Amino acid sequence: MQLLGPLRKDDFDEREWAALQWARTIVLFEGAFPDPRVDAEFRSSYAFGERKAIFATVKLMLFFNMLANSMNSQGQPR
């Protein structure tokens, strides 16, 4: 998630930026959207199936990141 911080809007098209902002918000605020425009822009930029795939990708990445963070360098639980 740290790497999403310095991303610049100019480096992405509007749809990609909407997805990145949405992913950042859903992870940082655990599903709550303090600014409803982030969710509205994402929903208007992607069809339902695309949103579903993006959501699944975010959740899988979050899960595997948490799993990796729970293990030491030898793959044993911390």
mmCIF file of the N, C-alpha and C atoms, coordinates in Angstrom:
data_MODEL
# 
_entry.id   MODEL 
# 
loop_
_atom_site.group_PDB 
_atom_site.id 
_atom_site.type_symbol 
_atom_site.label_atom_id 
_atom_site.label_alt_id 
_atom_site.label_comp_id 
_atom_site.label_asym_id 
_atom_site.label_entity_id 
_atom_site.label_seq_id 
_atom_site.pdbx_PDB_ins_code 
_atom_site.Cartn_x 
_atom_site.Cartn_y 
_atom_site.Cartn_z 
_atom_site.occupancy 
_atom_site.B_iso_or_equiv 
_atom_site.pdbx_formal_charge 
_atom_site.auth_seq_id 
_atom_site.auth_comp_id 
_atom_site.auth_asym_id 
_atom_site.auth_atom_id 
_atom_site.pdbx_PDB_model_num 
ATOM 1   N N  . MET A 1 1  ? 0.819   -1.185  0.000   1.00 0.00 ? 1  MET A N  1 
ATOM 2   C CA . MET A 1 1  ? 0.000   0.000   0.000   1.00 0.00 ? 1  MET A CA 1 
ATOM 3   C C  . MET A 1 1  ? 0.869   1.258   0.000   1.00 0.00 ? 1  MET A C  1 
ATOM 4   N N  . GLN A 1 2  ? 2.033   1.179   0.583   1.00 0.00 ? 2  GLN A N  1 
ATOM 5   C CA . GLN A 1 2  ? 2.910   2.336   0.630   1.00 0.00 ? 2  GLN A CA 1 
ATOM 6   C C  . GLN A 1 2  ? 3.254   2.836   -0.768  1.00 0.00 ? 2  GLN A C  1 
ATOM 7   N N  . LEU A 1 3  ? 3.415   1.922   -1.702  1.00 0.00 ? 3  LEU A N  1 
ATOM 8   C CA . LEU A 1 3  ? 3.780   2.320   -3.054  1.00 0.00 ? 3  LEU A CA 1 
ATOM 9   C C  . LEU A 1 3  ? 2.660   3.058   -3.774  1.00 0.00 ? 3  LEU A C  1 
ATOM 10  N N  . LEU A 1 4  ? 1.430   2.911   -3.320  1.00 0.00 ? 4  LEU A N  1 
ATOM 11  C CA . LEU A 1 4  ? 0.331   3.642   -3.949  1.00 0.00 ? 4  LEU A CA 1 
ATOM 12  C C  . LEU A 1 4  ? 0.345   5.118   -3.555  1.00 0.00 ? 4  LEU A C  1 
ATOM 13  N N  . GLY A 1 5  ? 1.031   5.459   -2.496  1.00 0.00 ? 5  GLY A N  1 
ATOM 14  C CA . GLY A 1 5  ? 1.072   6.842   -2.034  1.00 0.00 ? 5  GLY A CA 1 
ATOM 15  C C  . GLY A 1 5  ? 1.628   7.827   -3.045  1.00 0.00 ? 5  GLY A C  1 
ATOM 16  N N  . PRO A 1 6  ? 2.814   7.571   -3.606  1.00 0.00 ? 6  PRO A N  1 
ATOM 17  C CA . PRO A 1 6  ? 3.420   8.583   -4.478  1.00 0.00 ? 6  PRO A CA 1 
ATOM 18  C C  . PRO A 1 6  ? 2.963   8.542   -5.941  1.00 0.00 ? 6  PRO A C  1 
ATOM 19  N N  . LEU A 1 7  ? 1.964   7.725   -6.285  1.00 0.00 ? 7  LEU A N  1 
ATOM 20  C CA . LEU A 1 7  ? 1.503   7.677   -7.674  1.00 0.00 ? 7  LEU A CA 1 
ATOM 21  C C  . LEU A 1 7  ? 0.938   9.033   -8.087  1.00 0.00 ? 7  LEU A C  1 
ATOM 22  N N  . ARG A 1 8  ? 1.208   9.404   -9.338  1.00 0.00 ? 8  ARG A N  1 
ATOM 23  C CA . ARG A 1 8  ? 0.731   10.694  -9.846  1.00 0.00 ? 8  ARG A CA 1 
ATOM 24  C C  . ARG A 1 8  ? -0.416  10.479  -10.821 1.00 0.00 ? 8  ARG A C  1 
ATOM 25  N N  . LYS A 1 9  ? -1.438  11.258  -10.684 1.00 0.00 ? 9  LYS A N  1 
ATOM 26  C CA . LYS A 1 9  ? -2.622  11.152  -11.532 1.00 0.00 ? 9  LYS A CA 1 
ATOM 27  C C  . LYS A 1 9  ? -2.270  11.290  -13.007 1.00 0.00 ? 9  LYS A C  1 
ATOM 28  N N  . ASP A 1 10 ? -1.296  12.107  -13.314 1.00 0.00 ? 10 ASP A N  1 
ATOM 29  C CA . ASP A 1 10 ? -0.901  12.338  -14.708 1.00 0.00 ? 10 ASP A CA 1 
ATOM 30  C C  . ASP A 1 10 ? -0.355  11.087  -15.392 1.00 0.00 ? 10 ASP A C  1 
ATOM 31  N N  . ASP A 1 11 ? 0.052   10.092  -14.610 1.00 0.00 ? 11 ASP A N  1 
ATOM 32  C CA . ASP A 1 11 ? 0.626   8.870   -15.165 1.00 0.00 ? 11 ASP A CA 1 
ATOM 33  C C  . ASP A 1 11 ? -0.423  7.830   -15.571 1.00 0.00 ? 11 ASP A C  1 
ATOM 34  N N  . PHE A 1 12 ? -1.699  8.109   -15.328 1.00 0.00 ? 12 PHE A N  1 
ATOM 35  C CA . PHE A 1 12 ? -2.763  7.138   -15.567 1.00 0.00 ? 12 PHE A CA 1 
ATOM 36  C C  . PHE A 1 12 ? -3.922  7.793   -16.306 1.00 0.00 ? 12 PHE A C  1 
ATOM 37  N N  . ASP A 1 13 ? -4.691  6.951   -17.038 1.00 0.00 ? 13 ASP A N  1 
ATOM 38  C CA . ASP A 1 13 ? -5.905  7.498   -17.635 1.00 0.00 ? 13 ASP A CA 1 
ATOM 39  C C  . ASP A 1 13 ? -6.980  7.592   -16.546 1.00 0.00 ? 13 ASP A C  1 
ATOM 40  N N  . GLU A 1 14 ? -8.098  8.194   -16.855 1.00 0.00 ? 14 GLU A N  1 
ATOM 41  C CA . GLU A 1 14 ? -9.129  8.446   -15.832 1.00 0.00 ? 14 GLU A CA 1 
ATOM 42  C C  . GLU A 1 14 ? -9.664  7.164   -15.209 1.00 0.00 ? 14 GLU A C  1 
ATOM 43  N N  . ARG A 1 15 ? -9.871  6.136   -16.023 1.00 0.00 ? 15 ARG A N  1 
ATOM 44  C CA . ARG A 1 15 ? -10.384 4.863   -15.492 1.00 0.00 ? 15 ARG A CA 1 
ATOM 45  C C  . ARG A 1 15 ? -9.379  4.223   -14.541 1.00 0.00 ? 15 ARG A C  1 
ATOM 46  N N  . GLU A 1 16 ? -8.120  4.177   -14.949 1.00 0.00 ? 16 GLU A N  1 
ATOM 47  C CA . GLU A 1 16 ? -7.088  3.576   -14.102 1.00 0.00 ? 16 GLU A CA 1 
ATOM 48  C C  . GLU A 1 16 ? -6.969  4.351   -12.787 1.00 0.00 ? 16 GLU A C  1 
ATOM 49  N N  . TRP A 1 17 ? -7.006  5.668   -12.882 1.00 0.00 ? 17 TRP A N  1 
ATOM 50  C CA . TRP A 1 17 ? -6.890  6.484   -11.678 1.00 0.00 ? 17 TRP A CA 1 
ATOM 51  C C  . TRP A 1 17 ? -8.075  6.244   -10.743 1.00 0.00 ? 17 TRP A C  1 
ATOM 52  N N  . ALA A 1 18 ? -9.268  6.108   -11.312 1.00 0.00 ? 18 ALA A N  1 
ATOM 53  C CA . ALA A 1 18 ? -10.457 5.833   -10.493 1.00 0.00 ? 18 ALA A CA 1 
ATOM 54  C C  . ALA A 1 18 ? -10.291 4.499   -9.756  1.00 0.00 ? 18 ALA A C  1 
ATOM 55  N N  . ALA A 1 19 ? -9.776  3.487   -10.446 1.00 0.00 ? 19 ALA A N  1 
ATOM 56  C CA . ALA A 1 19 ? -9.568  2.175   -9.818  1.00 0.00 ? 19 ALA A CA 1 
ATOM 57  C C  . ALA A 1 19 ? -8.497  2.244   -8.730  1.00 0.00 ? 19 ALA A C  1 
ATOM 58  N N  . LEU A 1 20 ? -7.420  2.955   -8.986  1.00 0.00 ? 20 LEU A N  1 
ATOM 59  C CA . LEU A 1 20 ? -6.357  3.086   -7.979  1.00 0.00 ? 20 LEU A CA 1 
ATOM 60  C C  . LEU A 1 20 ? -6.848  3.828   -6.741  1.00 0.00 ? 20 LEU A C  1 
ATOM 61  N N  . GLN A 1 21 ? -7.583  4.903   -6.951  1.00 0.00 ? 21 GLN A N  1 
ATOM 62  C CA . GLN A 1 21 ? -8.127  5.654   -5.814  1.00 0.00 ? 21 GLN A CA 1 
ATOM 63  C C  . GLN A 1 21 ? -9.097  4.783   -5.020  1.00 0.00 ? 21 GLN A C  1 
ATOM 64  N N  . TRP A 1 22 ? -9.916  4.014   -5.735  1.00 0.00 ? 22 TRP A N  1 
ATOM 65  C CA . TRP A 1 22 ? -10.885 3.143   -5.082  1.00 0.00 ? 22 TRP A CA 1 
ATOM 66  C C  . TRP A 1 22 ? -10.164 2.073   -4.267  1.00 0.00 ? 22 TRP A C  1 
ATOM 67  N N  . ALA A 1 23 ? -9.146  1.436   -4.871  1.00 0.00 ? 23 ALA A N  1 
ATOM 68  C CA . ALA A 1 23 ? -8.390  0.391   -4.169  1.00 0.00 ? 23 ALA A CA 1 
ATOM 69  C C  . ALA A 1 23 ? -7.698  0.962   -2.934  1.00 0.00 ? 23 ALA A C  1 
ATOM 70  N N  . ARG A 1 24 ? -7.095  2.112   -3.083  1.00 0.00 ? 24 ARG A N  1 
ATOM 71  C CA . ARG A 1 24 ? -6.426  2.762   -1.951  1.00 0.00 ? 24 ARG A CA 1 
ATOM 72  C C  . ARG A 1 24 ? -7.424  3.037   -0.827  1.00 0.00 ? 24 ARG A C  1 
ATOM 73  N N  . THR A 1 25 ? -8.575  3.574   -1.187  1.00 0.00 ? 25 THR A N  1 
ATOM 74  C CA . THR A 1 25 ? -9.582  3.927   -0.188  1.00 0.00 ? 25 THR A CA 1 
ATOM 75  C C  . THR A 1 25 ? -10.141 2.700   0.511   1.00 0.00 ? 25 THR A C  1 
ATOM 76  N N  . ILE A 1 26 ? -10.448 1.654   -0.250  1.00 0.00 ? 26 ILE A N  1 
ATOM 77  C CA . ILE A 1 26 ? -11.043 0.456   0.370   1.00 0.00 ? 26 ILE A CA 1 
ATOM 78  C C  . ILE A 1 26 ? -10.071 -0.216  1.336   1.00 0.00 ? 26 ILE A C  1 
ATOM 79  N N  . VAL A 1 27 ? -8.775  -0.160  1.038   1.00 0.00 ? 27 VAL A N  1 
ATOM 80  C CA . VAL A 1 27 ? -7.780  -0.764  1.932   1.00 0.00 ? 27 VAL A CA 1 
ATOM 81  C C  . VAL A 1 27 ? -7.524  0.133   3.142   1.00 0.00 ? 27 VAL A C  1 
ATOM 82  N N  . LEU A 1 28 ? -7.287  1.402   2.913   1.00 0.00 ? 28 LEU A N  1 
ATOM 83  C CA . LEU A 1 28 ? -6.965  2.306   4.020   1.00 0.00 ? 28 LEU A CA 1 
ATOM 84  C C  . LEU A 1 28 ? -8.121  2.519   4.986   1.00 0.00 ? 28 LEU A C  1 
ATOM 85  N N  . PHE A 1 29 ? -9.343  2.556   4.462   1.00 0.00 ? 29 PHE A N  1 
ATOM 86  C CA . PHE A 1 29 ? -10.502 2.836   5.311   1.00 0.00 ? 29 PHE A CA 1 
ATOM 87  C C  . PHE A 1 29 ? -11.361 1.600   5.532   1.00 0.00 ? 29 PHE A C  1 
ATOM 88  N N  . GLU A 1 30 ? -10.810 0.417   5.231   1.00 0.00 ? 30 GLU A N  1 
ATOM 89  C CA . GLU A 1 30 ? -11.451 -0.877  5.482   1.00 0.00 ? 30 GLU A CA 1 
ATOM 90  C C  . GLU A 1 30 ? -12.884 -0.926  4.961   1.00 0.00 ? 30 GLU A C  1 
ATOM 91  N N  . GLY A 1 31 ? -13.064 -0.496  3.731   1.00 0.00 ? 31 GLY A N  1 
ATOM 92  C CA . GLY A 1 31 ? -14.363 -0.593  3.079   1.00 0.00 ? 31 GLY A CA 1 
ATOM 93  C C  . GLY A 1 31 ? -15.254 0.621   3.198   1.00 0.00 ? 31 GLY A C  1 
ATOM 94  N N  . ALA A 1 32 ? -14.923 1.544   4.084   1.00 0.00 ? 32 ALA A N  1 
ATOM 95  C CA . ALA A 1 32 ? -15.717 2.765   4.224   1.00 0.00 ? 32 ALA A CA 1 
ATOM 96  C C  . ALA A 1 32 ? -15.208 3.803   3.228   1.00 0.00 ? 32 ALA A C  1 
ATOM 97  N N  . PHE A 1 33 ? -16.097 4.605   2.719   1.00 0.00 ? 33 PHE A N  1 
ATOM 98  C CA . PHE A 1 33 ? -15.706 5.635   1.761   1.00 0.00 ? 33 PHE A CA 1 
ATOM 99  C C  . PHE A 1 33 ? -16.019 7.009   2.343   1.00 0.00 ? 33 PHE A C  1 
ATOM 100 N N  . PRO A 1 34 ? -15.022 7.652   2.979   1.00 0.00 ? 34 PRO A N  1 
ATOM 101 C CA . PRO A 1 34 ? -15.247 8.969   3.556   1.00 0.00 ? 34 PRO A CA 1 
ATOM 102 C C  . PRO A 1 34 ? -15.671 9.992   2.491   1.00 0.00 ? 34 PRO A C  1 
ATOM 103 N N  . ASP A 1 35 ? -15.181 9.791   1.272   1.00 0.00 ? 35 ASP A N  1 
ATOM 104 C CA . ASP A 1 35 ? -15.565 10.655  0.156   1.00 0.00 ? 35 ASP A CA 1 
ATOM 105 C C  . ASP A 1 35 ? -16.340 9.783   -0.839  1.00 0.00 ? 35 ASP A C  1 
ATOM 106 N N  . PRO A 1 36 ? -17.675 9.886   -0.870  1.00 0.00 ? 36 PRO A N  1 
ATOM 107 C CA . PRO A 1 36 ? -18.473 9.017   -1.746  1.00 0.00 ? 36 PRO A CA 1 
ATOM 108 C C  . PRO A 1 36 ? -18.180 9.212   -3.231  1.00 0.00 ? 36 PRO A C  1 
ATOM 109 N N  . ARG A 1 37 ? -17.516 10.301  -3.582  1.00 0.00 ? 37 ARG A N  1 
ATOM 110 C CA . ARG A 1 37 ? -17.182 10.524  -4.990  1.00 0.00 ? 37 ARG A CA 1 
ATOM 111 C C  . ARG A 1 37 ? -16.187 9.486   -5.501  1.00 0.00 ? 37 ARG A C  1 
ATOM 112 N N  . VAL A 1 38 ? -15.328 8.975   -4.621  1.00 0.00 ? 38 VAL A N  1 
ATOM 113 C CA . VAL A 1 38 ? -14.352 7.946   -5.019  1.00 0.00 ? 38 VAL A CA 1 
ATOM 114 C C  . VAL A 1 38 ? -15.095 6.696   -5.493  1.00 0.00 ? 38 VAL A C  1 
ATOM 115 N N  . ASP A 1 39 ? -16.064 6.262   -4.716  1.00 0.00 ? 39 ASP A N  1 
ATOM 116 C CA . ASP A 1 39 ? -16.846 5.081   -5.076  1.00 0.00 ? 39 ASP A CA 1 
ATOM 117 C C  . ASP A 1 39 ? -17.700 5.354   -6.314  1.00 0.00 ? 39 ASP A C  1 
ATOM 118 N N  . ALA A 1 40 ? -18.320 6.518   -6.394  1.00 0.00 ? 40 ALA A N  1 
ATOM 119 C CA . ALA A 1 40 ? -19.174 6.859   -7.538  1.00 0.00 ? 40 ALA A CA 1 
ATOM 120 C C  . ALA A 1 40 ? -18.371 6.901   -8.839  1.00 0.00 ? 40 ALA A C  1 
ATOM 121 N N  . GLU A 1 41 ? -17.184 7.468   -8.788  1.00 0.00 ? 41 GLU A N  1 
ATOM 122 C CA . GLU A 1 41 ? -16.347 7.550   -9.988  1.00 0.00 ? 41 GLU A CA 1 
ATOM 123 C C  . GLU A 1 41 ? -15.906 6.155   -10.437 1.00 0.00 ? 41 GLU A C  1 
ATOM 124 N N  . PHE A 1 42 ? -15.542 5.311   -9.478  1.00 0.00 ? 42 PHE A N  1 
ATOM 125 C CA . PHE A 1 42 ? -15.148 3.939   -9.792  1.00 0.00 ? 42 PHE A CA 1 
ATOM 126 C C  . PHE A 1 42 ? -16.323 3.186   -10.421 1.00 0.00 ? 42 PHE A C  1 
ATOM 127 N N  . ARG A 1 43 ? -17.500 3.295   -9.811  1.00 0.00 ? 43 ARG A N  1 
ATOM 128 C CA . ARG A 1 43 ? -18.681 2.592   -10.321 1.00 0.00 ? 43 ARG A CA 1 
ATOM 129 C C  . ARG A 1 43 ? -19.071 3.061   -11.715 1.00 0.00 ? 43 ARG A C  1 
ATOM 130 N N  . SER A 1 44 ? -18.905 4.336   -11.986 1.00 0.00 ? 44 SER A N  1 
ATOM 131 C CA . SER A 1 44 ? -19.285 4.846   -13.306 1.00 0.00 ? 44 SER A CA 1 
ATOM 132 C C  . SER A 1 44 ? -18.229 4.534   -14.375 1.00 0.00 ? 44 SER A C  1 
ATOM 133 N N  . SER A 1 45 ? -17.037 4.185   -13.950 1.00 0.00 ? 45 SER A N  1 
ATOM 134 C CA . SER A 1 45 ? -15.945 3.912   -14.895 1.00 0.00 ? 45 SER A CA 1 
ATOM 135 C C  . SER A 1 45 ? -15.866 2.458   -15.324 1.00 0.00 ? 45 SER A C  1 
ATOM 136 N N  . TYR A 1 46 ? -16.416 1.560   -14.524 1.00 0.00 ? 46 TYR A N  1 
ATOM 137 C CA . TYR A 1 46 ? -16.278 0.127   -14.787 1.00 0.00 ? 46 TYR A CA 1 
ATOM 138 C C  . TYR A 1 46 ? -17.628 -0.569  -14.723 1.00 0.00 ? 46 TYR A C  1 
ATOM 139 N N  . ALA A 1 47 ? -17.804 -1.569  -15.583 1.00 0.00 ? 47 ALA A N  1 
ATOM 140 C CA . ALA A 1 47 ? -18.994 -2.416  -15.555 1.00 0.00 ? 47 ALA A CA 1 
ATOM 141 C C  . ALA A 1 47 ? -18.951 -3.292  -14.307 1.00 0.00 ? 47 ALA A C  1 
ATOM 142 N N  . PHE A 1 48 ? -20.082 -3.857  -13.942 1.00 0.00 ? 48 PHE A N  1 
ATOM 143 C CA . PHE A 1 48 ? -20.175 -4.667  -12.730 1.00 0.00 ? 48 PHE A CA 1 
ATOM 144 C C  . PHE A 1 48 ? -19.132 -5.783  -12.704 1.00 0.00 ? 48 PHE A C  1 
ATOM 145 N N  . GLY A 1 49 ? -18.994 -6.519  -13.794 1.00 0.00 ? 49 GLY A N  1 
ATOM 146 C CA . GLY A 1 49 ? -18.026 -7.620  -13.838 1.00 0.00 ? 49 GLY A CA 1 
ATOM 147 C C  . GLY A 1 49 ? -16.600 -7.148  -13.642 1.00 0.00 ? 49 GLY A C  1 
ATOM 148 N N  . GLU A 1 50 ? -16.267 -5.998  -14.209 1.00 0.00 ? 50 GLU A N  1 
ATOM 149 C CA . GLU A 1 50 ? -14.919 -5.440  -14.037 1.00 0.00 ? 50 GLU A CA 1 
ATOM 150 C C  . GLU A 1 50 ? -14.696 -5.022  -12.590 1.00 0.00 ? 50 GLU A C  1 
ATOM 151 N N  . ARG A 1 51 ? -15.704 -4.392  -11.989 1.00 0.00 ? 51 ARG A N  1 
ATOM 152 C CA . ARG A 1 51 ? -15.584 -3.980  -10.577 1.00 0.00 ? 51 ARG A CA 1 
ATOM 153 C C  . ARG A 1 51 ? -15.403 -5.201  -9.685  1.00 0.00 ? 51 ARG A C  1 
ATOM 154 N N  . LYS A 1 52 ? -16.136 -6.236  -9.999  1.00 0.00 ? 52 LYS A N  1 
ATOM 155 C CA . LYS A 1 52 ? -16.040 -7.478  -9.218  1.00 0.00 ? 52 LYS A CA 1 
ATOM 156 C C  . LYS A 1 52 ? -14.623 -8.060  -9.306  1.00 0.00 ? 52 LYS A C  1 
ATOM 157 N N  . ALA A 1 53 ? -14.048 -8.066  -10.498 1.00 0.00 ? 53 ALA A N  1 
ATOM 158 C CA . ALA A 1 53 ? -12.689 -8.588  -10.680 1.00 0.00 ? 53 ALA A CA 1 
ATOM 159 C C  . ALA A 1 53 ? -11.660 -7.725  -9.958  1.00 0.00 ? 53 ALA A C  1 
ATOM 160 N N  . ILE A 1 54 ? -11.826 -6.415  -10.017 1.00 0.00 ? 54 ILE A N  1 
ATOM 161 C CA . ILE A 1 54 ? -10.898 -5.504  -9.324  1.00 0.00 ? 54 ILE A CA 1 
ATOM 162 C C  . ILE A 1 54 ? -11.009 -5.708  -7.816  1.00 0.00 ? 54 ILE A C  1 
ATOM 163 N N  . PHE A 1 55 ? -12.237 -5.825  -7.296  1.00 0.00 ? 55 PHE A N  1 
ATOM 164 C CA . PHE A 1 55 ? -12.438 -6.047  -5.875  1.00 0.00 ? 55 PHE A CA 1 
ATOM 165 C C  . PHE A 1 55 ? -11.784 -7.362  -5.445  1.00 0.00 ? 55 PHE A C  1 
ATOM 166 N N  . ALA A 1 56 ? -11.985 -8.425  -6.230  1.00 0.00 ? 56 ALA A N  1 
ATOM 167 C CA . ALA A 1 56 ? -11.393 -9.723  -5.901  1.00 0.00 ? 56 ALA A CA 1 
ATOM 168 C C  . ALA A 1 56 ? -9.870  -9.632  -5.892  1.00 0.00 ? 56 ALA A C  1 
ATOM 169 N N  . THR A 1 57 ? -9.313  -8.906  -6.842  1.00 0.00 ? 57 THR A N  1 
ATOM 170 C CA . THR A 1 57 ? -7.856  -8.745  -6.909  1.00 0.00 ? 57 THR A CA 1 
ATOM 171 C C  . THR A 1 57 ? -7.333  -8.013  -5.677  1.00 0.00 ? 57 THR A C  1 
ATOM 172 N N  . VAL A 1 58 ? -8.021  -6.949  -5.287  1.00 0.00 ? 58 VAL A N  1 
ATOM 173 C CA . VAL A 1 58 ? -7.616  -6.184  -4.092  1.00 0.00 ? 58 VAL A CA 1 
ATOM 174 C C  . VAL A 1 58 ? -7.669  -7.080  -2.860  1.00 0.00 ? 58 VAL A C  1 
ATOM 175 N N  . LYS A 1 59 ? -8.754  -7.837  -2.703  1.00 0.00 ? 59 LYS A N  1 
ATOM 176 C CA . LYS A 1 59 ? -8.887  -8.698  -1.525  1.00 0.00 ? 59 LYS A CA 1 
ATOM 177 C C  . LYS A 1 59 ? -7.831  -9.805  -1.511  1.00 0.00 ? 59 LYS A C  1 
ATOM 178 N N  . LEU A 1 60 ? -7.540  -10.406 -2.672  1.00 0.00 ? 60 LEU A N  1 
ATOM 179 C CA . LEU A 1 60 ? -6.506  -11.444 -2.734  1.00 0.00 ? 60 LEU A CA 1 
ATOM 180 C C  . LEU A 1 60 ? -5.132  -10.877 -2.403  1.00 0.00 ? 60 LEU A C  1 
ATOM 181 N N  . MET A 1 61 ? -4.826  -9.716  -2.946  1.00 0.00 ? 61 MET A N  1 
ATOM 182 C CA . MET A 1 61 ? -3.531  -9.094  -2.658  1.00 0.00 ? 61 MET A CA 1 
ATOM 183 C C  . MET A 1 61 ? -3.412  -8.767  -1.169  1.00 0.00 ? 61 MET A C  1 
ATOM 184 N N  . LEU A 1 62 ? -4.485  -8.264  -0.589  1.00 0.00 ? 62 LEU A N  1 
ATOM 185 C CA . LEU A 1 62 ? -4.486  -7.944  0.839   1.00 0.00 ? 62 LEU A CA 1 
ATOM 186 C C  . LEU A 1 62 ? -4.282  -9.211  1.674   1.00 0.00 ? 62 LEU A C  1 
ATOM 187 N N  . PHE A 1 63 ? -4.999  -10.279 1.320   1.00 0.00 ? 63 PHE A N  1 
ATOM 188 C CA . PHE A 1 63 ? -4.866  -11.540 2.046   1.00 0.00 ? 63 PHE A CA 1 
ATOM 189 C C  . PHE A 1 63 ? -3.434  -12.076 1.998   1.00 0.00 ? 63 PHE A C  1 
ATOM 190 N N  . PHE A 1 64 ? -2.881  -12.150 0.795   1.00 0.00 ? 64 PHE A N  1 
ATOM 191 C CA . PHE A 1 64 ? -1.535  -12.711 0.673   1.00 0.00 ? 64 PHE A CA 1 
ATOM 192 C C  . PHE A 1 64 ? -0.473  -11.806 1.294   1.00 0.00 ? 64 PHE A C  1 
ATOM 193 N N  . ASN A 1 65 ? -0.694  -10.508 1.281   1.00 0.00 ? 65 ASN A N  1 
ATOM 194 C CA . ASN A 1 65 ? 0.210   -9.597  1.967   1.00 0.00 ? 65 ASN A CA 1 
ATOM 195 C C  . ASN A 1 65 ? 0.173   -9.843  3.476   1.00 0.00 ? 65 ASN A C  1 
ATOM 196 N N  . MET A 1 66 ? -1.022  -10.000 4.016   1.00 0.00 ? 66 MET A N  1 
ATOM 197 C CA . MET A 1 66 ? -1.149  -10.271 5.456   1.00 0.00 ? 66 MET A CA 1 
ATOM 198 C C  . MET A 1 66 ? -0.538  -11.627 5.806   1.00 0.00 ? 66 MET A C  1 
ATOM 199 N N  . LEU A 1 67 ? -0.751  -12.623 4.946   1.00 0.00 ? 67 LEU A N  1 
ATOM 200 C CA . LEU A 1 67 ? -0.169  -13.941 5.174   1.00 0.00 ? 67 LEU A CA 1 
ATOM 201 C C  . LEU A 1 67 ? 1.356   -13.866 5.174   1.00 0.00 ? 67 LEU A C  1 
ATOM 202 N N  . ALA A 1 68 ? 1.915   -13.183 4.196   1.00 0.00 ? 68 ALA A N  1 
ATOM 203 C CA . ALA A 1 68 ? 3.371   -13.053 4.121   1.00 0.00 ? 68 ALA A CA 1 
ATOM 204 C C  . ALA A 1 68 ? 3.918   -12.296 5.330   1.00 0.00 ? 68 ALA A C  1 
ATOM 205 N N  . ASN A 1 69 ? 3.203   -11.282 5.780   1.00 0.00 ? 69 ASN A N  1 
ATOM 206 C CA . ASN A 1 69 ? 3.660   -10.509 6.934   1.00 0.00 ? 69 ASN A CA 1 
ATOM 207 C C  . ASN A 1 69 ? 3.585   -11.299 8.233   1.00 0.00 ? 69 ASN A C  1 
ATOM 208 N N  . SER A 1 70 ? 2.814   -12.381 8.232   1.00 0.00 ? 70 SER A N  1 
ATOM 209 C CA . SER A 1 70 ? 2.688   -13.180 9.454   1.00 0.00 ? 70 SER A CA 1 
ATOM 210 C C  . SER A 1 70 ? 3.767   -14.257 9.565   1.00 0.00 ? 70 SER A C  1 
ATOM 211 N N  . MET A 1 71 ? 4.648   -14.341 8.567   1.00 0.00 ? 71 MET A N  1 
ATOM 212 C CA . MET A 1 71 ? 5.694   -15.375 8.575   1.00 0.00 ? 71 MET A CA 1 
ATOM 213 C C  . MET A 1 71 ? 7.078   -14.738 8.593   1.00 0.00 ? 71 MET A C  1 
ATOM 214 N N  . ASN A 1 72 ? 8.013   -15.478 9.159   1.00 0.00 ? 72 ASN A N  1 
ATOM 215 C CA . ASN A 1 72 ? 9.405   -15.005 9.143   1.00 0.00 ? 72 ASN A CA 1 
ATOM 216 C C  . ASN A 1 72 ? 10.057  -15.396 7.831   1.00 0.00 ? 72 ASN A C  1 
ATOM 217 N N  . SER A 1 73 ? 11.340  -15.118 7.694   1.00 0.00 ? 73 SER A N  1 
ATOM 218 C CA . SER A 1 73 ? 12.042  -15.377 6.427   1.00 0.00 ? 73 SER A CA 1 
ATOM 219 C C  . SER A 1 73 ? 12.162  -16.871 6.097   1.00 0.00 ? 73 SER A C  1 
ATOM 220 N N  . GLN A 1 74 ? 11.959  -17.737 7.075   1.00 0.00 ? 74 GLN A N  1 
ATOM 221 C CA . GLN A 1 74 ? 12.008  -19.184 6.817   1.00 0.00 ? 74 GLN A CA 1 
ATOM 222 C C  . GLN A 1 74 ? 10.607  -19.753 6.558   1.00 0.00 ? 74 GLN A C  1 
ATOM 223 N N  . GLY A 1 75 ? 9.599   -18.903 6.481   1.00 0.00 ? 75 GLY A N  1 
ATOM 224 C CA . GLY A 1 75 ? 8.244   -19.363 6.210   1.00 0.00 ? 75 GLY A CA 1 
ATOM 225 C C  . GLY A 1 75 ? 7.516   -19.897 7.436   1.00 0.00 ? 75 GLY A C  1 
ATOM 226 N N  . GLN A 1 76 ? 8.069   -19.654 8.608   1.00 0.00 ? 76 GLN A N  1 
ATOM 227 C CA . GLN A 1 76 ? 7.448   -20.100 9.855   1.00 0.00 ? 76 GLN A CA 1 
ATOM 228 C C  . GLN A 1 76 ? 6.605   -18.966 10.439  1.00 0.00 ? 76 GLN A C  1 
ATOM 229 N N  . PRO A 1 77 ? 5.515   -19.306 11.144  1.00 0.00 ? 77 PRO A N  1 
ATOM 230 C CA . PRO A 1 77 ? 4.707   -18.250 11.778  1.00 0.00 ? 77 PRO A CA 1 
ATOM 231 C C  . PRO A 1 77 ? 5.538   -17.429 12.755  1.00 0.00 ? 77 PRO A C  1 
ATOM 232 N N  . ARG A 1 78 ? 5.248   -16.168 12.814  1.00 0.00 ? 78 ARG A N  1 
ATOM 233 C CA . ARG A 1 78 ? 5.961   -15.275 13.751  1.00 0.00 ? 78 ARG A CA 1 
ATOM 234 C C  . ARG A 1 78 ? 5.401   -15.403 15.126  1.00 0.00 ? 78 ARG A C  1 
# 
